[in-house]
């Protein structure tokens, strides 16, 4: 009875299976890399805004405290976008007729909010509370980077779940004294681990890694 397949067909079939398995593995690995890459997370990518606002000038050069503009950051889950009247506190006198600030003046005249482009845009299924992190001694720059050195604001960290969990699992590596939360130039001391463990105990910080902590 003649063979329907040549003897080497089994070898070819095995090679095809190996190639398919390797291809599936590399495709999964590549997809995981893309999802976590700056291309997907938009990390370090400045966004175009209706007004060329510079944190470097306001927070760095002028030394404005974060809370002057983001006034609800200590009491609310949202840091808050400052209303136009906050901008006009200064710009009704300074750069009062500068063309780049016309959208600010128009917003003030009409009462229509400026449509800022959101930088740190978490998915709808993620819950984040600014006030909790502030009161637990997590500094602004830990998540937002050195905004006082950003002419145009960008997302400094990936904001992936793995990145968040790294802090939740090891809060002692990131917590700082509460009076240093808004200090952009703060540098962890040499004994951060020792200080961190002390602050974790003092502030009653728990290592919350349950899914329901952020996904509610």
Buried (B, 14 or more C-beta within 10 A) or exposed (E): EEEEEEEEEEEEEEEEEEEEEEEEEEEEEEEEEEEBEEEEBBBEEEBEBBBEBBBBBBBBEEEBEBBEBBBBBBEEEEBBBBBBEBBBEEBEEEEEEEEEBEBBBEBBEEEEEBEBEEBBEEEEEEEBEBBEBBBBBBBBBBBBBBBBEBEBBBBBBBBBBEBBBEBBEBBBBBBBBBEBBBBBEBEBEEEBEEBBBEBBEEBEBEEEEEEEEBEE
